[in-house]
């Protein structure tokens, strides 16, 4: 891959599984183990994240009535 010639060896991706590694994994089992480790690492990162706060939309749209009821009069239905 000519586009990766300037990337340090430790930052290259395994051509088989795509994970960053010093050297490509030699076996399918090596790739699977690396993928399991990456899944565990990502789960650990996600466990520390907090969900973004949801804005209170009731205050933002106070001009809109909370409920609307439409109906036809006898004159409209004729």
VMD Tcl script that draws the C-alpha trace (Angstrom):
set ca {
  {0.00 0.00 0.00}
  {1.87 3.06 -1.20}
  {-0.35 5.46 0.79}
  {0.90 3.99 4.08}
  {4.61 4.43 3.41}
  {4.82 7.49 5.72}
  {2.90 5.84 8.58}
  {5.06 4.41 11.40}
  {5.08 0.63 11.59}
  {3.16 0.63 14.90}
  {0.29 2.49 13.29}
  {-0.35 0.18 10.35}
  {-3.46 -1.95 10.10}
  {-3.47 -5.71 9.80}
  {-4.38 -6.47 6.17}
  {-6.61 -9.33 7.31}
  {-8.72 -7.82 10.12}
  {-7.98 -4.08 9.84}
  {-6.88 -3.53 13.45}
  {-3.81 -1.42 14.23}
  {-0.84 -3.65 14.96}
  {2.96 -3.73 14.74}
  {2.91 -6.75 12.45}
  {0.03 -8.50 10.65}
  {-1.61 -11.31 12.60}
  {-0.23 -14.61 11.33}
  {-3.39 -16.67 11.74}
  {-7.13 -16.26 11.68}
  {-7.10 -17.06 15.39}
  {-4.70 -14.15 15.95}
  {-7.13 -11.79 14.18}
  {-10.08 -13.15 16.15}
  {-8.23 -12.68 19.45}
  {-7.28 -9.13 18.47}
  {-10.89 -8.37 17.49}
  {-12.16 -9.72 20.83}
  {-9.64 -7.52 22.65}
  {-10.78 -4.50 20.62}
  {-14.44 -5.24 21.40}
  {-13.58 -5.38 25.11}
  {-11.66 -2.11 24.85}
  {-14.57 -0.36 23.11}
  {-17.08 -1.69 25.65}
  {-14.88 -0.29 28.41}
  {-14.84 3.11 26.72}
  {-18.59 3.09 26.15}
  {-19.26 2.12 29.76}
  {-17.68 5.40 30.90}
  {-19.68 7.63 28.57}
  {-22.69 9.56 29.77}
  {-25.66 10.18 27.47}
  {-26.10 13.71 26.24}
  {-28.76 15.71 28.05}
  {-32.06 16.06 26.23}
  {-33.38 19.58 25.90}
  {-36.74 20.29 27.45}
  {-38.84 20.96 24.35}
  {-41.92 22.12 26.30}
  {-40.32 25.48 27.13}
  {-38.88 25.93 23.66}
  {-42.28 25.63 21.97}
  {-44.58 27.38 24.47}
  {-46.55 29.15 21.72}
  {-47.92 25.88 20.35}
  {-51.00 24.53 22.15}
  {-50.42 21.23 23.88}
  {-53.42 19.64 22.14}
  {-55.58 20.55 19.18}
  {-59.04 19.27 18.46}
  {-60.48 19.64 15.00}
  {-64.10 19.22 14.17}
  {-66.52 20.05 11.38}
  {-69.68 22.01 11.92}
  {-72.89 21.16 10.09}
  {-72.25 24.07 7.73}
  {-68.69 22.80 6.84}
  {-69.81 19.26 6.07}
  {-72.50 20.23 3.54}
}
mol new
graphics top color blue
foreach p $ca { graphics top sphere $p radius 0.5 }
foreach p [lrange $ca 0 end-1] q [lrange $ca 1 end] { graphics top cylinder $p $q radius 0.2 }
display resetview
